[in-house]
Amino acid sequence: MNIHVEKSSEPERWWVHMDDWRVGFSTAAEAEQFVERLTGRLEAPHSLDMLVDCSPRGTRGMHIDAGA
């Protein structure tokens, strides 16, 4: 995911771009804090089992064979 902060042409407005998405903030500090937190979460270790168990699509308990 490409993440960057951009100063808006609007007064007191900053954008955080995440690929095709963007989120607005009132200050550069808020935007940077969001980027730091998001980056930390994206870079955190993730277990495939954890992701499957937390799926909102009703796949709870589904087994995925990584060798398939």
Order of alpha helices (4+ residues) and beta strands (2+ residues): beta-beta-beta-alpha-alpha
